[in-house]
Structure formats: structure tokens, C-alpha cells
Amino acid sequence: MLLQLPGLLALIFLLKIIQRWFAIPEWLFWISISIWVVKDAILFPFVWRAYDSVRPKDEKMLGARGAAKERLDPSGYVFVHGELWKAVLIKGSPTIEEGEGVLVRAKEGLTLVVQSDKGGSSETSSWSEGENS
């Protein structure tokens, strides 16, 4: 909730400026701030993961299997955990053709670093999260 303070302070500052220019009643000022705080409280359960420093889903991605949506030479798109991800091959890894299995070795931002999953089962584009567990 502390990360919401800059937005709240900006709102207060903006409302005070508007209040001086247009003579907005004091009660409208406080109602606006109250609505802003209630909005933050309601949305917090939906967005807190974006501010969470520990990302357990990232750890689940390492070692996950998926399927190449298109040819990876050296980059392309893959399906992993039922989601479409941008992926690059590990340096020195051979090209992966569309539909071939991939194995996630690392994650760099929103890009997965993958290699061919010749030893594992080949996945399809309908791969879902429940099949990997």
C-alpha cells in the first residue's frame, strides 16, 4: 500500500491547485480523496503481485517444458504453462522447429531462455499448466 502514496499525494496536490483556481468546495475535495483511497483498497488484492519482490512463478518456469509456436533461430515464440512467451535459444543450441518441445533454462525479464527438449515429451500448442504438474 505504500507504493500508492505517490499517486495519492499527486492527487491531493492537483486537487488543491484546482480548488484554488475554481473554488471547489472542501467537501468535494475530501470525497475525491476518499474515493481514491477506497479504489486503491479495492484493487490492491488484484495488483499486489505486480509489486511483490518474490516471484514464485519465475521459479516454476525454470525446468518447465513447452512447445515452439514458431521456429526458434535464435528467437521466436513458445507456449509454456499455457501462455505464449518470447524465447531465445541458449548460445550454441541448435535451431528448434515449430511444434518441437522446449525446456526453459532461464528467464530474462519477459523472455525465456530455452533449449531443445529432445529427451522429454513433445508438447502441443494446447499445452496447459495442469499437464506439467
N, C-alpha and C positions, 0 to 999 in steps of 0.2 A: 504494500500500500504506500510505502514511502516514495516509490517511483512516480506516483500520481501527484505528488506535491508540486512539482514544477508547473504542471498543467493547471492545477488549482490556483497557484499564485499568479499565473499569467491571466487567468480568467478574472481574478479579483482586481488586478491592475487594469485590465481592459474595461471592466465594468465601472471602476472608479473614474476613469477618463470619460467614458460615455455619460456617466452620472453628472459630471461637471458640465459637459457640453449641452446635454439635453434635459437636464433637471429630472432625471428618473427618480421616482420615489424610493425611499430607503427600503421599504418592504419588498419591492421588486428586486432590488439588489440582493437581499438575503434569500429570497425564494430561488433566484437563479443559482446562487451558490449551493443551496440545499439540494436542488435538482441535480447539480453536477456531482455532488458527493454521493447521493443515492445512486446515480448512474454508475459511478465507479464501484460502489459496493456491490451492485447487481452484476456487473460484468466481470468482477475480479475472479470468480470461480472459473470463468471460461478462458481467461487470458493469463492466469498466473504462470502457466508452464512456459510462456514466452520469456518470463523474467527469471525462471528457475536456473540456477547455475549448474545444477547436477542434472544431466540429461541421460536417464537410464535407457531411453530408446536408442541413443547413439551406441551404447554398449551392446545392445541386442543386434545392431546392424553388423557388427564385426563377426565374420564367420557365417553370415546369412547367405542362403542360396537364392538365386533368382534366374531370370531368363533375359537374354538380349532381345530388345524390341527391334533393334536395327543393328547393322554391322558396326562393331567397335574397332576402329582403325585410326587413331588410337582412342577416339572418344565416340560416344553415342548415348543411347538411352536404354535403360534396363528396367524390368519390373522386379522389385524386391518388396516383400511384405505387402503385396497388393497395391503398391504405389509405383508410379513412374519416376525414375531418378536419372539425372545426368550422371554419366560414368566415364572414367578414363581407365585405360589399362595400366597395370603395373609395368614399369620400364622393363623392356626386354620380353614382354609377354607376347605370344602370337596373336594375330587378329582373331576376333570372335565373330562368328557369323550370326545372323538373325535366328532366334529360336534356341541357340545353344545355351547351356547352363553357365551361370557365372557364380563366383564366390567372392563375397565382399571381404577385402583385406584392410581397408582403412576408409575414413571419411574426412574429407577436406571441405569444410563449410557445407554447402549443399550438393557436393559432388562426391560420388562413391569411387573408390579406387578398387578395381576388380581384377580378377584373373579367371581363366577358363576353369570350369568345374567338370573336367573330364571324368573324374572319379565318382562324382555324385550323380544324382538323378537329374535328367534334363527337365527343366521347368517349362511351363507354357505361359502364355500371356494371361491366362485366367488364374494364375497362381494366387492363393490367398494366404493371409497371415496364419490361419489355423493349421495349414498343411505343414508349416515349418516347425511347429512346436512339438 
